Structure formats: structure tokens, C-alpha cells
Amino acid sequence: MSANRNDLITQMNTVSSELLREKGYISFVDLLIRMGKLTKENYEAWRFRKIPYLEKVVTINLSKISILLRALHANGKQGGLRPSIAAYLSWGKGKKIPLRFSKSGDPNIERAYATHFLRPKANVATTDERPQP
């Protein structure tokens, strides 16, 4: 039985909040792993270049991946999170090469997968801070 769009987005929102609280950022890969849509073993196999692109081992279809990516980006923007592009390089011996997320390799899709959302930087002085007499 597949989760409908609303259930999927609700689950994503819950997991996103947990990741932000625990790590201080949200990455799409962490989100997929925490939601049970990507196993840690398959993630590591991809990082070690045993799998050509990540979409091959994600257990939801491309339509649902697209829904999650769009919702995550919209939520990040709406929530005032800072987008940051992360470089996903291969692990293991030898030259570290950039990894592919999608079968197509489209730069926009790759960038969407690689974008992490970080908490906003804290202000140095806030209105609650008052000088001591």
C-alpha cells in the first residue's frame, strides 16, 4: 500500500523537524533514510560507487520523490532556513568523484537533491539582551 501525497508530506514534515532539531540542518538523503525510503546500506553502497545513481535504490517512485523535494524546498524557504549546496563525493580509496542522485543527471535535479537547509544564523544581539547596570 502506498502512502498518499498528504500522508507523505505529513511524514516528511515530522521527520524534517526532528532532523533540524537534532542536527541543525535537513538533508534530503537524511530525510529519505529516516522516512524508511532509503536504507543506510544502499546509501553507503552509493557513496562507495557500487550504485550509479541514488534514485535507483530509493523505494518510492520518481513522482513521490519530486513531491518530497518540492515540499522540502518550499518549507525551507517558508521557514526561513538557509539553503546550502553540499558536495556529495564518493567514499573509499582513489579519487573522490562527484556522485549522481538522478538517472538523468539534470543539473537542476542534482542541485535540488544536494541542497541542505540550515537553521538561520543567530543574531549577535537580541532584543532580550539588556546591558547590566
NORPE-V663538 format. One line per field, one symbol per residue. phi: phi as a letter, one per 20 degrees, with the letter a starting at -180 (. if undefined). psi: psi as a letter, one per 40 degrees, with the letter a starting at -180 (. if undefined). A space follows every 50 residues. Layout:
phi = ???
psi = ???
//
This chain:
phi = .effgffffffffffgffffffdnbcdffffffffnebeffffffffeme cfbfgfdfedffffffgfffffffffffemfefbedeedfdnfnfedfed edffmggffgfffefdddgfffffcdffecfff
psi = hiiidddddddddddddddddddeihidddddddeeehiddddddddefe hdidddeheiidddddddddddddddddefihihhihhiiiaiahhihii diddehdddddddehihiiihiidhieehiih.
//
